[in-house]
């Protein structure tokens, strides 16, 4: 009596992969690759966004540093300009406080200081996807110098 070990067709026992296994492996690879590409593209978008925010902040800091030096510090003043791919608008007006900060204004008036608020809006991007950030500060000016600057 002979004992039969192995498959019914001994010639097909080659140890290779079937077409179905190859297609399944390729599909898993393709889905994994698409996921990795999506993660990388999101990462690139975040990097570009962070670069624009950083450059806008640096542009704003540079312009704010010029206020009172090369840009006159006068209430009611509005100036527009651009710096590379960034456009900006600067507004200067008298500082008006709310109830919580009324002591600050009273102290400034008693010491002869005029407080001016400076608002800077920095814009970038195409018209359909324009981004805007607002930067604001308060500048102190001797009241006598502020009165001389007004016409």
C-alpha positions in Angstrom: 0.0 0.0 0.0 1.2 3.4 -1.0 0.7 6.4 1.0 0.0 9.6 -0.8 1.5 12.8 0.7 1.2 16.1 -0.9 -1.3 17.7 -3.2 -3.4 16.1 -5.9 -1.3 17.7 -8.6 2.4 17.4 -7.7 3.5 19.5 -10.7 1.9 22.7 -9.4 3.7 22.8 -6.1 6.2 25.5 -7.2 6.0 27.8 -4.1 5.1 31.0 -6.0 2.4 33.6 -5.5 -1.0 33.5 -7.2 -2.2 36.4 -9.3 -4.8 37.2 -6.6 -2.2 37.5 -3.9 -0.1 39.9 -6.1 -3.1 42.1 -6.9 -4.0 42.2 -3.2 -0.4 43.2 -2.2 -0.3 45.9 -4.9 -3.7 47.3 -3.7 -2.4 47.5 -0.1 0.8 49.2 -1.4 -1.2 51.7 -3.5 -3.5 52.6 -0.5 -0.5 53.0 1.8 1.3 55.2 -0.8 -1.8 57.4 -1.3 -2.1 57.9 2.5 1.6 58.9 2.8 1.2 61.4 -0.1 -1.8 62.9 1.6 0.1 63.4 4.8 3.0 65.0 3.0 0.8 67.4 1.0 -0.9 68.5 4.3 2.4 69.0 5.9 3.6 71.1 2.9 0.4 73.3 3.2 1.0 73.8 6.9 4.7 74.8 6.2 3.7 77.4 3.6 1.0 78.8 5.9 3.5 79.1 8.8 6.0 80.8 6.5 3.4 83.4 5.4 2.3 84.0 9.0 6.0 84.4 10.1 6.8 86.8 7.2 3.7 88.8 7.9 4.6 89.2 11.6 8.2 90.2 10.6 6.8 92.7 8.1 4.5 94.1 10.8 7.3 94.4 13.3 9.5 96.2 10.8 6.7 98.7 10.0 5.8 99.2 13.6 9.4 99.9 14.4 9.3 102.8 11.8 6.3 104.4 13.4 7.4 107.6 15.1 10.8 107.5 13.3 10.3 107.5 9.5 6.5 107.2 9.7 5.1 110.3 11.5 3.0 109.5 14.6 -0.1 111.7 14.2 -3.7 111.0 15.2 -6.0 110.4 12.2 -3.2 109.2 9.9 -3.8 106.4 7.4 -1.0 105.1 5.3 -0.9 102.2 2.8 2.1 100.5 1.4 3.6 97.2 0.3 6.6 95.1 1.2 7.3 92.4 -1.3 4.2 90.2 -1.6 2.6 91.8 1.5 0.3 94.8 1.4 -0.3 96.8 4.6 -2.5 99.5 6.0 -1.6 101.6 9.0 -4.1 103.6 11.1 -3.2 105.9 13.9 -5.8 107.4 16.3 -6.2 108.6 19.8 -6.4 105.8 22.3 -9.8 105.3 23.8 -10.0 103.1 26.8 -12.7 101.0 28.2 -13.8 101.0 31.9 -11.0 98.6 32.9 -8.3 100.8 31.5 -9.6 104.2 32.5 -6.8 104.6 35.1 -4.2 104.3 32.3 -5.7 107.2 30.4 -6.2 109.3 33.5 -2.5 108.7 34.5 -1.4 109.6 31.0 -3.3 112.9 31.1 -1.9 113.8 34.5 1.6 113.2 33.3 1.3 115.1 30.0 1.4 112.0 27.8 -0.8 111.4 24.8 -1.6 107.8 24.0 -2.1 106.9 20.4 -3.2 103.5 19.1 -1.6 102.2 16.0 -3.4 99.4 14.1 -1.6 97.7 11.2 -3.3 95.3 8.8 -1.1 93.0 6.7 -2.6 91.3 3.7 -1.2 88.6 1.4 -2.4 86.1 -1.2 -4.7 86.2 -4.2 -8.0 88.1 -4.1 -10.0 84.9 -3.7 -7.9 83.5 -0.9 -6.6 86.7 0.7 -5.3 86.5 4.3 -5.3 89.4 6.7 -3.7 89.8 10.1 -4.1 92.7 12.5 -1.4 94.0 14.7 -2.0 96.7 17.2 0.1 98.7 19.7 -0.2 101.8 21.8 2.4 104.5 21.5 3.1 107.2 24.1 3.9 110.7 23.0 4.5 113.9 25.1 1.3 115.9 24.9 3.2 119.0 23.9 4.8 117.2 21.0 1.4 115.8 20.0 -0.2 119.3 20.0 2.7 120.6 17.9 2.2 117.8 15.3 -1.5 118.6 14.9 -2.3 121.5 12.4 
